[in-house]
Amino acid sequence: TRGILAHMNSEAAMVGVLGHEIGHTTSRHIVQKISQSQLAGLGVGLGMVFLPEVRPYGDLIQGGLQVLFLKFSRDDEREADTLGIRYSLGAGYDPEEMASLFHVLHRIGERSGQKVPNWLSTHPDPLNREERILRELQSSGLSRENLLVKDEEFKRRLEGMVYGEDPAQGFMDGSRFKHPELKFQIEFPPGWRVQNTPMAVFSAPSDGSAALQLTGSGVPAGTRPEEFGRSWLRHNRLEYGTGERGRVHGFPAYVAPFRAVSDRGAVVGEAGFIIDGEVAYEVIAYTSERAYRQYRETFLRVVSSFDRLRDREALAAQPDRIHIFRVTRPMTLGEALADSGVDRQRLAELALVNNMELDDRLEAGALIKTIKGGRGRKL
């Protein structure tokens, strides 16, 4: 993905990662995991299963289950690492560059506070993977002298690449979610966590006692929100009550209460459907039966906050982009980053991006990655 690509520093590292992913395919790990996810999907269709943390329901859980099951086991990851080494060597690239990437992943985990003990994780710890790859290379007795790295050529290709999230795909401004590309905005409850993904926007309070999700579907022009909403609720096997047709800031809208029951109990909520031209937005908010009265007005306020985005600054928001900077004299990475004019608050982050420490020495002419900040985005 683009996220991990920004932390690569050579073509050899990219080849190693591609070899690792090809290894999953040639070893049929993906086929095995897809089969498991299909079985799980059948279970969802036959009887809704509510996970304690988020209590998803109906067909909505299927995407999450696919992600869950496509996390490979530790043995799968080790096998893919070994194949990544083999494929790298076969193509004439240095696999040690792939090992160094795992060191970066370990540092990122430490910085974000998300490091998981090796024995609790389905994936081997990144440091363990780095050490294992280096041991395999050492035991092979192969000389690395003529192996390709291609660091400078690779870094030049990263010039201008989007770094981090692209605000055009949606960003938070306080508790308001703004989507410049689709030109809408919506207000989530203050203090609730929000996660923006390519498939949906999710929000929940820190205690997980309720949840909201926003999705969109293509529809023919002139679609009536009540017809779309009722069809959507039936398709997801949700019982629904008498809904109300109206307008939300000029958009045709339909809101209806719904209920779903499983052997773990019932969830209830409010479903809002808003039509904007050829897009139907689904705002689905739900909680436990006993907490519904507490959250109902909160759910309805979120639906009624949907509005057109007209803020010129938000509409013009630009992403951060990678910029390649050539060092003019021998100096430390920290000094080079300061010379490049980057925000000093991002020095630690940029050390990770370059897989270096701030006091590491650089030779004159070396290339490093910096970040040019976007404009118009409020953080």
Summary of the structure (lengths in Angstrom):
residues: 379
radius of gyration: 24.5
end to end distance: 23.3
largest distance: 73.4
contacts: 1168
relative contact order: 0.12
helix: 42%
strand: 24%
